[in-house]
Amino acid sequence: MGIAFRACPSAITEKRRHGEPPARFALRLAREKAAQVAGQFPGRIVLGADTIVVYRDTIYGKPRTAAAARRILRRLSGTTHTVYTAVAVIDTAAPRILVDIDAAIVRTRKLSARHIHHLAEKNLDKAGGYAVQEDQDILVKKIDGNYDTVVGLPRTIVANLLRCCGWPGT
């Protein structure tokens, strides 16, 4: 998007509250990530985002181990699931917080154990253990919705939220 930025990971606890719907969970995490980092940058605009994968009412975030990634990928292989990406923008000068979310439906191929093992070793930093943007990640067959949502940062939402904060050039 041509915007200079600095990546500052947050240290929030990414735990779902009892009965919390998936979309609300992703929105809360994006908001909490942005809020935690915003204190370090007075007078600036801070963006937080969170992506989750939902299949049969189970939420999958980033796997912690390759073994966990293999379990997730076996579960998602040959299915249709939903990916939610929530974005929160905090204008610390105003102060105000704006949030939005998008969802995409992802249809996957049935993968062999060998392919699952290969993907599990390299995508521990991706929700659901896969990365649609990587050429060798063959899990995704079709996306109904915004490709950027599945990647993890829907550019249209980011541009709209930044525009609402008066960011030039969006």
C-alpha positions in Angstrom: 0.0 0.0 0.0 3.1 2.2 0.0 2.7 3.1 3.7 5.9 3.2 5.9 5.3 1.3 9.1 7.0 -0.3 12.1 5.9 -3.7 13.2 5.6 -4.0 17.0 4.2 -7.3 18.3 1.8 -7.2 21.2 2.0 -9.6 24.1 -1.7 -10.0 24.7 -3.2 -13.3 25.8 -5.2 -14.7 22.9 -7.8 -16.7 24.8 -11.4 -16.9 23.8 -14.0 -16.0 26.4 -16.7 -18.5 27.2 -19.5 -18.2 24.6 -17.7 -15.5 22.6 -18.6 -15.8 18.9 -15.7 -16.1 16.5 -16.1 -12.7 14.8 -16.4 -10.9 18.2 -13.3 -12.8 19.4 -11.2 -11.7 16.4 -12.4 -8.1 16.8 -11.5 -8.1 20.5 -8.0 -9.4 19.8 -7.4 -6.8 17.1 -8.5 -4.1 19.4 -6.5 -5.4 22.3 -3.3 -5.7 20.2 -3.7 -2.2 18.9 -4.4 -0.8 22.4 -1.4 -2.5 24.0 1.0 -1.1 21.4 -0.7 2.4 21.1 0.7 3.5 24.5 4.2 3.4 23.1 3.3 5.8 20.2 1.5 9.0 21.4 0.3 11.1 18.5 0.5 8.3 16.0 -1.9 5.9 14.3 -1.6 2.3 15.4 -3.0 -0.7 13.6 -3.8 -4.1 15.1 -5.1 -7.2 13.3 -6.1 -10.7 14.0 -6.9 -13.6 11.8 -8.7 -16.8 12.8 -9.8 -19.9 11.0 -13.1 -21.4 12.0 -14.3 -24.9 11.2 -17.3 -26.6 12.9 -17.3 -24.0 15.7 -13.7 -24.6 16.5 -11.3 -21.6 16.2 -7.8 -22.2 14.9 -5.2 -19.6 15.4 -1.4 -20.0 15.0 -0.3 -23.5 15.9 2.3 -23.6 18.6 4.2 -26.7 17.4 4.5 -28.6 14.2 2.5 -31.4 15.8 -0.3 -29.0 16.4 -0.1 -27.7 12.9 -0.4 -31.3 11.5 -3.5 -31.9 13.6 -5.1 -28.6 12.4 -4.2 -29.3 8.7 -5.6 -32.9 8.9 -8.8 -31.3 10.3 -9.0 -28.6 7.6 -7.9 -30.9 4.7 -10.8 -31.4 2.2 -13.2 -29.1 4.0 -14.9 -25.7 3.7 -14.1 -23.3 6.6 -14.3 -19.6 7.3 -11.4 -17.2 7.8 -12.0 -14.0 9.7 -9.6 -11.1 9.8 -10.3 -8.2 12.1 -8.5 -4.8 11.9 -8.4 -2.1 14.6 -6.9 1.3 14.0 -6.2 3.7 17.0 -5.6 7.3 16.4 -3.8 8.1 19.6 -4.0 11.9 18.9 -7.8 11.9 18.8 -8.0 9.5 20.7 -10.3 7.1 18.9 -10.5 3.5 17.8 -12.1 2.2 14.7 -12.6 -1.5 14.0 -13.9 -3.6 11.1 -13.9 -7.3 10.1 -14.2 -9.4 7.0 -14.9 -13.1 6.4 -14.0 -15.4 3.5 -15.1 -18.9 2.9 -12.1 -21.2 2.0 -12.5 -24.6 0.2 -9.5 -26.9 0.6 -8.0 -29.8 -1.2 -7.7 -33.2 0.5 -3.9 -33.4 1.2 -1.7 -36.4 1.6 0.2 -37.0 4.9 3.4 -36.0 3.2 1.9 -32.6 2.1 0.5 -32.0 5.6 3.9 -32.7 7.1 5.6 -30.3 4.8 3.1 -27.5 5.4 3.2 -28.1 9.2 6.9 -27.5 9.3 6.8 -24.1 7.7 3.6 -22.3 8.7 3.6 -22.1 12.5 3.2 -18.3 12.3 -0.1 -18.5 10.2 -3.6 -19.0 11.5 -4.7 -22.5 10.6 -1.2 -23.6 9.8 -1.3 -22.6 6.1 -0.4 -19.6 3.9 -2.5 -19.1 0.8 0.0 -16.5 -0.4 2.8 -19.0 -0.7 3.1 -20.8 -4.1 3.9 -24.2 -2.6 1.0 -24.1 -0.2 -1.5 -26.2 -2.1 -4.2 -26.6 0.6 -6.5 -23.8 -0.7 -8.6 -24.8 -3.7 -11.0 -21.8 -3.8 -11.8 -18.6 -1.9 -15.2 -17.1 -1.8 -14.5 -13.6 -0.6 -11.5 -11.4 -0.3 -8.1 -13.0 -0.8 -6.4 -10.4 1.5 -8.7 -11.5 4.3 -7.3 -15.0 4.1 -3.7 -13.7 3.8 -4.4 -11.8 7.1 -4.7 -8.1 6.2 -7.6 -6.9 4.1 -6.2 -3.8 2.3 -9.6 -2.3 1.6 -10.5 -2.3 5.3 -7.1 -0.9 6.3 -7.4 1.9 3.7 -11.0 2.8 4.8 -10.0 2.9 8.5 -6.9 5.0 7.8 -9.0 7.3 5.7 -11.4 7.8 8.5 -8.4 8.8 10.7 -7.4 11.4 8.1 -4.4 9.5 7.0 -3.1 11.1 3.8 -2.6 9.0 0.6 -5.2 6.3 1.3 
